[in-house]
């Protein structure tokens, strides 16, 4: 809290016949103050500045005071003249007042700068049976707390910038700054060359770029407040254009069942419409629609299908988009099996049947393990 220090000087501003303008535009009366209001010292300012202002930002300063009038209704208003930097900044502010008996609070809205201020106070009051108006001035010699007003910083950079695409439409998203001493007034999104893509109000955390031609894009985002623009943050790059070939991330065979997995990320803004898996002959063995998710770049797609026993083949994945298609490189060759039809499996089953017929518990247990080992398919991972 800023305290008033220094001596108080009082003077009466008046003129003879008529009226004149005084500091801040208040009308001074043509005759000296009457005792009708019953004042000795009309106002006593208390410890002032219950809220401190900041440089470059309009601030509301509340200054409490106590009347020494017998009739507080005489008060018409106050003028605060803030004098800073040895007179380099002078701001006169007319303040409305609210009173409660013999006390109240004056509210002044002004824009301080990073310097020390002194204060002039003009008290405007009505007196006498004719309702004339006069002004008294009290000058506070000491600075307001002896401290300079501290400039308020611009916002920190927005966080979590994200650039995503849907064919030729790009979406830029972000989260509000984590450090923001004054309210954000707007966000600005720019191309790297400084060209502004959009400006949005503080409640909006996204911006769209439509109909973008084939190219690689990135955007710069910044928040602004009354002080100015804060630190910038850049999105990652994203290419607009045909998709990149799918990246196969997994391939396994269990008997005659083949399972293949790949990343849904096309590597560009091209959004997948359909995925198709083909074998060495070019025949389609599987087709899959893209996953229903907005986080398509992090998604994984898989397809499972059967291949005749003993067949060896290579596979390829093709992605179809509105901006074109792309096909992965062939996978390693895979071979399907049918263990239940092998001689080893048939021999194990025959031994099990004989053990059961002989009611030989040890032989049954041994033959059962052999059947499980020789007849059930095992998973073979190729990727």
DRENGUDO-628666 format. One line per 4 residues: number of its first residue (from 1); for each residue z, x, y of N, C-alpha, C. Coordinates in pm, whole numbers, always signed. Layout:
% DRENGUDO-628666
NUM) Z,X,Y,Z,X,Y,Z,X,Y | ...
//
This chain:
% DRENGUDO-628666
1) +0,+86,-119,+0,+0,+0,+0,+89,+123 | -81,+58,+221,-88,+137,+344,+16,+85,+442 | +92,+174,+500,+198,+135,+593,+153,+165,+736 | +197,+81,+831,+176,+111,+972,+282,+211,+1018
5) +238,+312,+1091,+332,+407,+1148,+295,+428,+1295 | +390,+472,+1373,+362,+501,+1513,+422,+398,+1605 | +417,+424,+1736,+476,+335,+1835,+387,+214,+1861 | +449,+109,+1913,+376,-12,+1950,+374,-21,+2102
9) +254,-35,+2156,+241,-54,+2300,+187,-193,+2325 | +237,-261,+2427,+194,-397,+2457,+136,-403,+2597 | +31,-481,+2614,-23,-507,+2747,-71,-650,+2753 | -70,-711,+2867,-119,-847,+2886,-255,-839,+2952
13) -355,-905,+2889,-490,-908,+2943,-508,-1041,+3013 | -535,-1042,+3142,-550,-1167,+3216,-641,-1143,+3336 | -684,-1251,+3399,-765,-1241,+3520,-728,-1356,+3611 | -767,-1346,+3732,-734,-1449,+3828,-850,-1546,+3839
17) -819,-1678,+3821,-915,-1785,+3836,-1034,-1765,+3743 | -1052,-1851,+3652,-1163,-1841,+3558,-1118,-1767,+3434 | -1215,-1707,+3367,-1184,-1635,+3243,-1276,-1517,+3229 | -1240,-1424,+3138,-1324,-1308,+3114,-1320,-1273,+2966
21) -1422,-1193,+2923,-1430,-1151,+2783,-1346,-1027,+2763 | -1274,-1020,+2650,-1197,-901,+2614,-1245,-853,+2480 | -1180,-750,+2423,-1224,-687,+2298,-1248,-789,+2190 | -1364,-776,+2124,-1396,-864,+2013,-1446,-999,+2057
25) -1460,-1026,+2187,-1519,-1151,+2231,-1419,-1262,+2255 | -1291,-1232,+2271,-1192,-1337,+2295,-1183,-1365,+2444 | -1169,-1491,+2479,-1160,-1530,+2620,-1018,-1509,+2671 | -1001,-1439,+2781,-870,-1418,+2841,-852,-1517,+2956
29) -729,-1561,+2977,-704,-1665,+3077,-701,-1606,+3218 | -700,-1695,+3313,-701,-1653,+3453,-562,-1637,+3510 | -457,-1661,+3433,-323,-1649,+3487,-232,-1592,+3382 | -122,-1532,+3421,-31,-1469,+3326,+30,-1570,+3232
33) +81,-1520,+3121,+136,-1608,+3018,+257,-1682,+3068 | +266,-1808,+3031,+379,-1893,+3065,+486,-1879,+2959 | +606,-1916,+2992,+716,-1915,+2895,+715,-2040,+2809 | +607,-2121,+2822,+602,-2247,+2747,+609,-2223,+2597
37) +555,-2109,+2549,+560,-2079,+2407,+691,-2014,+2368 | +767,-1972,+2464,+897,-1916,+2434,+891,-1784,+2361 | +801,-1694,+2400,+790,-1568,+2329,+864,-1458,+2402 | +905,-1360,+2328,+950,-1235,+2387,+845,-1130,+2352
41) +831,-1103,+2224,+721,-1021,+2174,+647,-1114,+2079 | +527,-1160,+2111,+465,-1270,+2037,+446,-1244,+1888 | +423,-1120,+1848,+393,-1100,+1707,+448,-964,+1664 | +492,-957,+1540,+541,-832,+1483,+468,-810,+1350
45) +376,-714,+1350,+303,-687,+1226,+392,-612,+1129 | +389,-658,+1007,+470,-597,+903,+389,-487,+832 | +443,-436,+718,+372,-338,+636,+237,-396,+600 | +132,-336,+647,+1,-401,+641,-83,-351,+525
49) -197,-413,+510,-296,-377,+410,-243,-396,+268 | -222,-520,+233,-181,-549,+95,-296,-528,-1 | -419,-520,+50,-533,-481,-34,-612,-375,+41 | -641,-264,-27,-710,-154,+40,-860,-167,+21
53) -933,-140,+127,-1078,-148,+121,-1139,-17,+78 | -1271,-17,+60,-1344,+102,+16,-1470,+117,+99 | -1513,+240,+109,-1628,+271,+193,-1753,+200,+145 | -1825,+140,+238,-1953,+80,+205,-1943,-56,+140
57) -1824,-108,+121,-1808,-237,+55,-1730,-330,+146 | -1784,-447,+170,-1712,-545,+251,-1584,-583,+178 | -1472,-573,+247,-1344,-597,+182,-1261,-693,+266 | -1177,-767,+201,-1085,-858,+269,-950,-788,+282
61) -905,-768,+403,-778,-703,+429,-677,-809,+474 | -567,-814,+406,-463,-912,+438,-349,-842,+513 | -318,-890,+632,-215,-828,+714,-106,-931,+742 | +11,-919,+680,+119,-1015,+704,+185,-989,+840
65) +240,-1093,+901,+304,-1077,+1031,+416,-1181,+1044 | +502,-1161,+1146,+611,-1255,+1178,+601,-1290,+1325 | +600,-1421,+1354,+599,-1467,+1493,+737,-1453,+1555 | +737,-1428,+1685,+862,-1436,+1759,+852,-1545,+1865
69) +757,-1637,+1837,+747,-1756,+1920,+854,-1856,+1880 | +897,-1937,+1974,+979,-2052,+1936,+888,-2161,+1881 | +762,-2157,+1922,+664,-2254,+1873,+544,-2178,+1818 | +538,-2163,+1685,+429,-2087,+1624,+294,-2151,+1646
73) +293,-2279,+1684,+167,-2348,+1706,+89,-2296,+1824 | +153,-2210,+1906,+80,-2152,+2019,-32,-2059,+1975 | -20,-2000,+1857,-116,-1900,+1815,-254,-1961,+1790 | -358,-1895,+1844,-495,-1940,+1826,-574,-1852,+1730
77) -538,-1728,+1722,-611,-1636,+1635,-574,-1493,+1664 | -636,-1402,+1593,-613,-1259,+1613,-746,-1186,+1608 | -749,-1073,+1678,-863,-982,+1666,-809,-847,+1623 | -863,-796,+1514,-828,-661,+1469,-946,-570,+1503
81) -919,-465,+1575,-1021,-366,+1605,-984,-237,+1532 | -1063,-204,+1431,-1039,-83,+1351,-1117,+31,+1416 | -1046,+139,+1451,-1107,+253,+1519,-1092,+374,+1428 | -1205,+425,+1379,-1201,+535,+1284,-1277,+656,+1331
85) -1240,+773,+1278,-1312,+897,+1308,-1311,+933,+1454 | -1197,+910,+1522,-1190,+943,+1664,-1282,+860,+1749 | -1311,+738,+1705,-1396,+648,+1781,-1539,+642,+1734 | -1572,+715,+1628,-1710,+713,+1577,-1742,+583,+1504
89) -1639,+513,+1458,-1662,+384,+1393,-1563,+284,+1451 | -1615,+183,+1519,-1531,+80,+1580,-1579,-55,+1530 | -1489,-127,+1466,-1524,-258,+1412,-1420,-360,+1456 | -1465,-458,+1536,-1377,-564,+1583,-1399,-688,+1496
93) -1293,-740,+1440,-1303,-851,+1346,-1211,-963,+1391 | -1266,-1080,+1414,-1186,-1198,+1447,-1127,-1253,+1317 | -997,-1273,+1312,-931,-1315,+1190,-870,-1453,+1209 | -894,-1538,+1114,-822,-1664,+1109,-681,-1636,+1058
97) -588,-1722,+1093,-450,-1701,+1052,-396,-1826,+986 | -305,-1805,+895,-232,-1916,+835,-85,-1891,+860 | -12,-1993,+900,+128,-1974,+937,+217,-2063,+853 | +336,-2015,+833,+438,-2095,+767,+564,-2084,+848
101) +583,-2169,+948,+699,-2159,+1034,+678,-2048,+1135 | +748,-1937,+1113,+738,-1826,+1207,+669,-1705,+1143 | +604,-1724,+1029,+536,-1612,+964,+403,-1656,+908 | +321,-1561,+871,+191,-1595,+814,+116,-1472,+770
105) -15,-1490,+757,-98,-1381,+709,-234,-1390,+778 | -277,-1279,+834,-409,-1272,+895,-505,-1210,+794 | -626,-1264,+785,-725,-1216,+689,-846,-1166,+765 | -875,-1037,+751,-989,-976,+819,-1086,-922,+715
109) -1214,-949,+733,-1317,-896,+642,-1401,-794,+717 | -1404,-671,+665,-1474,-564,+734,-1525,-464,+632 | -1599,-362,+681,-1658,-260,+593,-1608,-123,+636 | -1502,-73,+574,-1451,+60,+612,-1540,+172,+561
113) -1524,+287,+622,-1593,+410,+580,-1489,+512,+536 | -1533,+621,+471,-1434,+717,+422,-1373,+801,+534 | -1285,+739,+613,-1220,+809,+724,-1088,+737,+755 | -1006,+800,+842,-881,+737,+884,-907,+642,+1000
117) -827,+535,+1005,-843,+435,+1109,-712,+412,+1183 | -726,+384,+1314,-617,+326,+1390,-651,+179,+1414 | -552,+106,+1464,-571,-39,+1474,-527,-91,+1610 | -614,-172,+1672,-578,-250,+1790,-565,-395,+1746
121) -462,-463,+1795,-440,-602,+1759,-438,-686,+1886 | -528,-781,+1898,-530,-877,+2008,-482,-1010,+1955 | -376,-1063,+2015,-320,-1192,+1974,-362,-1297,+2077 | -430,-1397,+2032,-483,-1502,+2119,-393,-1624,+2107
125) -341,-1672,+2217,-248,-1784,+2211,-273,-1881,+2326 | -229,-2003,+2307,-240,-2109,+2407,-103,-2129,+2470 | -102,-2152,+2597,+28,-2172,+2661,+11,-2270,+2775 | +125,-2320,+2822,+126,-2405,+2940,+78,-2545,+2913
129) +104,-2635,+3008,+70,-2775,+2989,-80,-2799,+2997 | -156,-2701,+3051,-301,-2718,+3064,-377,-2666,+2942 | -305,-2609,+2846,-371,-2561,+2725,-461,-2443,+2749 | -429,-2361,+2851,-511,-2242,+2875,-484,-2138,+2768
133) -577,-2041,+2757,-571,-1942,+2651,-556,-1804,+2711 | -474,-1721,+2651,-456,-1584,+2696,-454,-1492,+2574 | -464,-1362,+2602,-465,-1263,+2495,-367,-1151,+2529 | -285,-1115,+2432,-198,-999,+2446,-243,-894,+2344
137) -230,-767,+2378,-276,-661,+2289,-161,-566,+2257 | -155,-532,+2128,-59,-432,+2082,-139,-321,+2014 | -114,-196,+2054,-188,-83,+1998,-96,-4,+1906 | -143,+20,+1783,-66,+98,+1686,-121,+241,+1688
141) -36,+334,+1735,-82,+471,+1755,-106,+544,+1623 | -28,+513,+1522,-39,+585,+1397,-159,+536,+1316 | -211,+624,+1231,-321,+581,+1144,-269,+483,+1038 | -359,+413,+975,-322,+316,+872,-283,+391,+745
145) -156,+427,+739,-108,+497,+621,-143,+644,+621 | -219,+689,+719,-253,+830,+724,-351,+874,+617 | -418,+780,+552,-510,+815,+443,-650,+766,+476 | -747,+844,+434,-886,+802,+449,-919,+698,+342
149) -1008,+610,+373,-1056,+515,+273,-1146,+589,+173 | -1125,+563,+47,-1194,+638,-59,-1324,+568,-95 | -1437,+639,-90,-1564,+575,-128,-1560,+526,-273 | -1609,+408,-293,-1614,+349,-427,-1737,+401,-501
153) -1723,+445,-627,-1839,+501,-697,-1938,+394,-743 | -2060,+435,-761,-2161,+348,-823,-2128,+333,-972 | -2187,+235,-1040,-2152,+212,-1181,-2193,+330,-1270 | -2127,+341,-1385,-2172,+435,-1486,-2299,+379,-1551
157) -2358,+455,-1640,-2484,+413,-1702,-2461,+298,-1799 | -2554,+203,-1809,-2545,+102,-1915,-2539,+170,-2052 | -2483,+100,-2150,-2466,+160,-2282,-2550,+86,-2386 | -2566,+150,-2500,-2638,+95,-2616,-2780,+49,-2581
161) -2860,+133,-2516,-2998,+93,-2486,-3079,+79,-2615 | -3160,-25,-2621,-3240,-52,-2742,-3378,-100,-2701 | -3480,-38,-2760,-3619,-79,-2738,-3676,-126,-2870 | -3720,-251,-2875,-3780,-306,-2996,-3912,-374,-2958
165) -3995,-399,-3060,-4126,-456,-3031,-4167,-564,-3128 | -4247,-653,-3079,-4312,-755,-3161,-4460,-752,-3122 | -4536,-673,-3197,-4677,-649,-3166,-4690,-590,-3026 | -4746,-663,-2931,-4765,-605,-2798,-4656,-646,-2699
169) -4555,-712,-2745,-4441,-748,-2659,-4324,-655,-2689 | -4269,-594,-2583,-4155,-505,-2598,-4031,-570,-2539 | -3918,-548,-2604,-3790,-600,-2558,-3697,-483,-2532 | -3643,-476,-2408,-3546,-373,-2371,-3410,-442,-2358
173) -3311,-389,-2428,-3177,-448,-2427,-3073,-340,-2401 | -2957,-380,-2349,-2849,-286,-2320,-2718,-363,-2308 | -2608,-288,-2293,-2476,-346,-2268,-2426,-298,-2132 | -2332,-372,-2075,-2282,-342,-1940,-2213,-205,-1936
177) -2211,-140,-1818,-2143,-11,-1805,-1995,-23,-1841 | -1939,+84,-1893,-1797,+84,-1928,-1710,+119,-1808 | -1768,+180,-1706,-1694,+215,-1586,-1763,+153,-1466 | -1692,+63,-1400,-1755,-10,-1291,-1648,-59,-1195
181) -1620,+21,-1090,-1512,-13,-999,-1548,-129,-907 | -1674,-155,-889,-1719,-269,-809,-1822,-346,-892 | -1824,-476,-875,-1909,-561,-960,-2055,-520,-954 | -2118,-518,-1071,-2263,-493,-1078,-2335,-608,-1008
185) -2430,-575,-924,-2507,-677,-853,-2641,-704,-918 | -2695,-602,-989,-2820,-622,-1062,-2847,-500,-1150 | -2941,-517,-1243,-2990,-407,-1327,-3137,-385,-1295 | -3180,-260,-1307,-3320,-228,-1288,-3371,-153,-1412
189) -3491,-189,-1457,-3556,-124,-1571,-3687,-65,-1521 | -3707,+64,-1549,-3824,+135,-1498,-3900,+203,-1610 | -4029,+226,-1585,-4106,+318,-1668,-4064,+461,-1632 | -4093,+559,-1718,-4053,+697,-1688,-4106,+750,-1555
193) -4219,+698,-1507,-4274,+746,-1380,-4206,+681,-1259 | -4106,+597,-1283,-4033,+533,-1174,-4082,+394,-1139 | -4194,+351,-1193,-4244,+216,-1167,-4146,+114,-1224 | -4108,+17,-1143,-4010,-83,-1184,-4077,-188,-1273
197) -4021,-206,-1390,-4067,-312,-1479,-4003,-444,-1441 | -3871,-444,-1420,-3803,-568,-1384,-3668,-537,-1322 | -3619,-631,-1244,-3482,-631,-1195,-3420,-764,-1236 | -3299,-758,-1292,-3237,-880,-1343,-3095,-891,-1290
201) -3040,-1013,-1282,-2903,-1032,-1233,-2801,-977,-1331 | -2675,-962,-1287,-2574,-895,-1370,-2545,-964,-1502 | -2568,-1093,-1512,-2542,-1164,-1637,-2652,-1149,-1741 | -2764,-1085,-1704,-2877,-1067,-1796,-2880,-923,-1844
205) -2886,-903,-1976,-2882,-769,-2034,-3007,-740,-2116 | -3119,-793,-2072,-3245,-767,-2142,-3362,-786,-2047 | -3476,-733,-2089,-3598,-743,-2009,-3716,-729,-2104 | -3825,-803,-2078,-3943,-799,-2165,-4062,-735,-2094
209) -4142,-662,-2171,-4269,-609,-2123,-4378,-670,-2211 | -4467,-747,-2153,-4566,-823,-2230,-4703,-754,-2226 | -4782,-781,-2330,-4923,-738,-2336,-4940,-588,-2310 | -4862,-507,-2376,-4870,-363,-2357,-4984,-303,-2442
213) -5067,-221,-2383,-5175,-158,-2461,-5121,-49,-2553 | -5205,-3,-2644,-5164,+102,-2739,-5119,+227,-2663 | -4996,+266,-2686,-4939,+386,-2623,-4796,+400,-2675 | -4732,+510,-2640,-4590,+529,-2673,-4508,+502,-2548
217) -4406,+419,-2560,-4329,+373,-2445,-4182,+413,-2456 | -4119,+430,-2340,-3975,+444,-2327,-3940,+389,-2189 | -3817,+346,-2171,-3778,+286,-2044,-3644,+343,-1998 | -3623,+336,-1866,-3500,+384,-1804,-3426,+265,-1745
221) -3296,+258,-1770,-3214,+145,-1727,-3101,+196,-1638 | -3071,+123,-1531,-2959,+159,-1443,-2896,+33,-1388 | -2767,+42,-1357,-2694,-68,-1293,-2673,-34,-1146 | -2668,-137,-1061,-2643,-117,-918,-2528,-204,-874
225) -2450,-154,-778,-2351,-236,-710,-2367,-217,-559 | -2266,-255,-481,-2280,-248,-336,-2290,-104,-286 | -2244,-9,-366,-2253,+131,-325,-2394,+184,-345 | -2457,+145,-456,-2592,+194,-486,-2619,+195,-634
229) -2721,+271,-673,-2759,+279,-814,-2672,+380,-887 | -2629,+342,-1008,-2549,+432,-1090,-2635,+521,-1178 | -2569,+586,-1273,-2638,+677,-1364,-2738,+601,-1451 | -2845,+672,-1488,-2951,+611,-1568,-2933,+644,-1716
233) -2989,+558,-1800,-2992,+583,-1944,-3131,+545,-1994 | -3182,+622,-2090,-3318,+599,-2140,-3315,+543,-2281 | -3409,+456,-2310,-3425,+406,-2446,-3497,+512,-2530 | -3494,+496,-2659,-3577,+580,-2745,-3723,+540,-2733
237) -3815,+625,-2775,-3958,+591,-2766,-3999,+491,-2873 | -4101,+413,-2845,-4159,+320,-2941,-4309,+315,-2918 | -4384,+324,-3027,-4530,+321,-3018,-4581,+179,-3033 | -4672,+141,-2946,-4744,+14,-2959,-4879,+45,-3022
241) -4908,-20,-3134,-5034,+5,-3203,-5023,-27,-3350 | -5124,+10,-3430,-5124,-19,-3574,-5003,+42,-3643 | -4963,-14,-3758,-4844,+36,-3828,-4867,+171,-3893 | -4757,+241,-3918,-4762,+362,-4000,-4755,+322,-4147
245) -4801,+406,-4239,-4792,+373,-4381,-4647,+351,-4424 | -4619,+252,-4509,-4482,+228,-4556,-4425,+351,-4626 | -4296,+372,-4609,-4227,+483,-4674,-4157,+431,-4799 | -4206,+470,-4917,-4145,+428,-5044,-4016,+506,-5063
249) -3905,+437,-5082,-3773,+501,-5090,-3712,+497,-5230 | -3769,+417,-5320,-3712,+408,-5454,-3814,+358,-5554 | -3809,+412,-5679,-3901,+370,-5785,-3833,+395,-5919 | -3821,+289,-5997,-3755,+303,-6128,-3823,+211,-6229
253) -3809,+247,-6360,-3863,+168,-6469,-3753,+147,-6573 | -3739,+26,-6615,-3646,-7,-6724,-3725,-87,-6828 | -3765,-22,-6933,-3849,-88,-7032,-3984,-117,-6971 | -4019,-245,-6963,-4146,-286,-6904,-4131,-336,-6761
257) -4008,-331,-6710,-3981,-379,-6573,-3984,-263,-6475 | -4063,-279,-6369,-4076,-177,-6265,-4017,-231,-6136 | -3937,-147,-6068,-3879,-185,-5939,-3918,-79,-5836 | -3976,-125,-5725,-4017,-35,-5618,-3955,-82,-5487
261) -3906,+13,-5405,-3843,-20,-5277,-3908,+63,-5166 | -3910,+4,-5044,-3966,+77,-4929,-3901,+25,-4802 | -3916,+103,-4695,-3861,+65,-4565,-3950,-38,-4498 | -3887,-140,-4439,-3963,-243,-4366,-4012,-192,-4231
265) -3957,-81,-4185,-3994,-27,-4054,-4140,+19,-4055 | -4218,-38,-3964,-4359,+1,-3956,-4378,+127,-3872 | -4271,+169,-3802,-4282,+288,-3717,-4346,+261,-3583 | -4390,+138,-3559,-4451,+100,-3432,-4401,-40,-3396
269) -4459,-97,-3291,-4423,-233,-3252,-4489,-338,-3341 | -4581,-296,-3428,-4652,-390,-3515,-4553,-456,-3611 | -4545,-588,-3606,-4448,-660,-3689,-4514,-698,-3822 | -4448,-669,-3937,-4510,-697,-4067,-4530,-846,-4091
273) -4643,-879,-4150,-4674,-1016,-4190,-4662,-1031,-4342 | -4708,-929,-4415,-4702,-933,-4562,-4708,-789,-4615 | -4638,-767,-4728,-4647,-641,-4801,-4713,-670,-4936 | -4800,-577,-4980,-4867,-593,-5109,-4858,-462,-5186
277) -4825,-473,-5318,-4816,-356,-5406,-4932,-361,-5503 | -5003,-250,-5516,-5117,-241,-5607,-5097,-124,-5704 | -5164,-133,-5820,-5153,-27,-5920,-5272,+69,-5908 | -5285,+158,-6006,-5389,+261,-5999,-5529,+203,-5996
281) -5547,+86,-6056,-5680,+23,-6059,-5713,-50,-5930 | -5613,-62,-5841,-5633,-138,-5716,-5592,-283,-5729 | -5550,-324,-5848,-5509,-463,-5868,-5372,-487,-5803 | -5357,-603,-5740,-5229,-638,-5679,-5131,-679,-5789
285) -5014,-616,-5790,-4913,-649,-5890,-4794,-722,-5828 | -4787,-723,-5695,-4672,-787,-5631,-4704,-806,-5483 | -4653,-913,-5422,-4662,-934,-5277,-4528,-989,-5228 | -4487,-943,-5109,-4356,-980,-5055,-4369,-1006,-4905
289) -4310,-1117,-4859,-4304,-1145,-4716,-4195,-1059,-4653 | -4204,-1028,-4523,-4101,-945,-4459,-3966,-1017,-4458 | -3857,-944,-4458,-3724,-1006,-4456,-3702,-1082,-4326 | -3627,-1192,-4335,-3598,-1273,-4217,-3481,-1212,-4141
293) -3509,-1111,-4063,-3405,-1044,-3985,-3466,-989,-3857 | -3385,-987,-3750,-3432,-928,-3625,-3422,-775,-3631 | -3341,-723,-3724,-3327,-578,-3739,-3424,-528,-3844 | -3551,-558,-3826,-3653,-526,-3925,-3664,-375,-3947
297) -3637,-297,-3844,-3652,-152,-3857,-3550,-92,-3953 | -3436,-159,-3973,-3333,-106,-4064,-3340,-171,-4201 | -3430,-265,-4221,-3434,-340,-4346,-3509,-264,-4456 | -3476,-300,-4581,-3544,-245,-4699,-3605,-361,-4777
301) -3725,-341,-4828,-3797,-442,-4906,-3811,-391,-5049 | -3803,-480,-5146,-3821,-438,-5286,-3905,-541,-5361 | -3961,-496,-5471,-4045,-583,-5553,-4027,-542,-5700 | -4014,-640,-5787,-3997,-612,-5930,-4105,-686,-6009
305) -4166,-618,-6104,-4274,-679,-6182,-4280,-611,-6318 | -4357,-668,-6410,-4367,-616,-6547,-4500,-544,-6569 | -4494,-441,-6652,-4613,-364,-6690,-4618,-361,-6843 | -4733,-380,-6904,-4742,-376,-7051,-4684,-245,-7107
309) -4619,-258,-7222,-4553,-143,-7283,-4651,-29,-7308 | -4606,+91,-7272,-4687,+210,-7294,-4788,+237,-7187 | -4796,+153,-7083,-4896,+174,-6978,-4843,+270,-6872 | -4926,+358,-6828,-4892,+452,-6720,-4976,+419,-6597
313) -4911,+416,-6482,-4984,+381,-6360,-4916,+441,-6239 | -4987,+447,-6128,-4931,+482,-5999,-4937,+358,-5909 | -4848,+354,-5809,-4838,+235,-5722,-4855,+276,-5576 | -4898,+179,-5496,-4912,+199,-5351,-4870,+70,-5281
317) -4808,+83,-5162,-4762,-33,-5084,-4846,-42,-4957 | -4899,-160,-4930,-4977,-186,-4808,-4901,-285,-4720 | -4891,-254,-4591,-4830,-347,-4496,-4941,-407,-4410 | -4936,-540,-4393,-5032,-611,-4310,-4962,-659,-4184
321) -5022,-632,-4066,-4968,-678,-3938,-5081,-733,-3853 | -5045,-791,-3740,-5147,-842,-3647,-5221,-729,-3576 | -5167,-607,-3584,-5232,-494,-3518,-5302,-402,-3616 | -5310,-443,-3744,-5378,-361,-3843,-5297,-347,-3971
325) -5351,-270,-4066,-5284,-248,-4195,-5269,-98,-4218 | -5179,-64,-4312,-5159,+75,-4351,-5109,+78,-4494 | -5149,+179,-4570,-5113,+190,-4711,-5044,+322,-4738 | -4940,+316,-4819,-4865,+437,-4852,-4946,+527,-4944
329) -4904,+651,-4956,-4962,+742,-5055,-4921,+695,-5195 | -5000,+724,-5299,-4963,+682,-5434,-4829,+742,-5478 | -4753,+663,-5553,-4625,+710,-5606,-4649,+802,-5726 | -4545,+868,-5772,-4557,+938,-5900,-4594,+839,-6011
333) -4663,+889,-6114,-4702,+802,-6226,-4578,+756,-6303 | -4575,+626,-6338,-4464,+569,-6416,-4520,+516,-6547 | -4437,+518,-6651,-4476,+469,-6783,-4375,+369,-6832 | -4422,+253,-6875,-4333,+150,-6927,-4311,+171,-7076
337) -4203,+118,-7129,-4170,+131,-7271,-4123,-1,-7328 | -4125,-9,-7462,-4069,-125,-7532,-3986,-71,-7649 | -3863,-25,-7625,-3783,+39,-7728,-3760,-50,-7850 | -3757,-180,-7832,-3728,-269,-7947,-3838,-266,-8052
341) -3958,-219,-8012,-4068,-214,-8108,-4084,-76,-8171 | -3997,+18,-8134,-4010,+154,-8186,-3958,+164,-8330 | -4006,+265,-8405,-3959,+288,-8541,-3810,+317,-8544 | -3760,+391,-8445,-3618,+425,-8442,-3532,+300,-8430
345) -3579,+205,-8346,-3504,+80,-8328,-3505,-1,-8458 | -3622,-8,-8524,-3631,-85,-8647,-3543,-26,-8756 | -3535,+107,-8763,-3451,+172,-8863,-3304,+144,-8837 | -3264,+146,-8709,-3125,+118,-8675,-3087,-24,-8710
349) -3178,-119,-8686,-3151,-260,-8719,-3139,-279,-8871 | -3223,-206,-8945,-3218,-217,-9092,-3084,-164,-9144 | -3037,-52,-9091,-2909,+5,-9133,-2794,-88,-9099 | -2804,-153,-8985,-2698,-247,-8946,-2692,-365,-9042
353) -2808,-418,-9079,-2813,-532,-9171,-2751,-495,-9306 | -2780,-375,-9355,-2725,-331,-9484,-2573,-315,-9477 | -2523,-262,-9365,-2378,-243,-9350,-2306,-376,-9346 | -2368,-475,-9280,-2307,-608,-9273,-2302,-669,-9414
357) -2412,-654,-9483,-2418,-711,-9619,-2314,-647,-9710 | -2290,-515,-9692,-2191,-445,-9775,-2049,-464,-9723 | -2035,-527,-9610,-1905,-549,-9548,-1830,-417,-9525 | -1906,-315,-9489,-1849,-183,-9462,-1825,-171,-9311
361) -1698,-182,-9272,-1665,-188,-9130,-1706,-61,-9056 | -1680,+53,-9117,-1717,+178,-9051,-1867,+188,-9035 | -1941,+150,-9141,-2087,+155,-9134,-2141,+55,-9033 | -2076,-60,-9025,-2118,-162,-8926,-2105,-108,-8785
365) -1991,-46,-8755,-1966,+6,-8621,-2066,+114,-8585 | -2094,+202,-8681,-2187,+310,-8657,-2329,+259,-8635 | -2369,+164,-8719,-2505,+108,-8706,-2520,+29,-8578 | -2413,-35,-8532,-2418,-114,-8409,-2443,-24,-8288
369) -2378,+92,-8287,-2401,+187,-8179,-2543,+240,-8181 | -2596,+261,-8301,-2734,+310,-8312,-2832,+209,-8260 | -2810,+79,-8289,-2899,-27,-8239,-2897,-29,-8086 | -2775,-19,-8030,-2763,-23,-7883,-2835,+95,-7820
373) -2824,+212,-7885,-2884,+332,-7828,-3036,+334,-7840 | -3087,+283,-7953,-3230,+297,-7980,-3314,+176,-7939 | -3250,+61,-7924,-3328,-62,-7902,-3324,-112,-7757 | -3217,-78,-7681,-3207,-128,-7547,-3278,-32,-7451
377) -3349,-88,-7351,-3424,-2,-7257,-3328,+73,-7166 | -3364,+191,-7122,-3288,+272,-7028,-3365,+283,-6898 | -3287,+290,-6789,-3352,+300,-6659,-3392,+445,-6631 | -3517,+461,-6593,-3569,+594,-6558,-3605,+591,-6410
381) -3541,+678,-6330,-3567,+684,-6187,-3674,+789,-6156 | -3776,+746,-6085,-3884,+836,-6046,-3870,+879,-5899 | -3803,+799,-5821,-3776,+834,-5680,-3632,+794,-5646
//
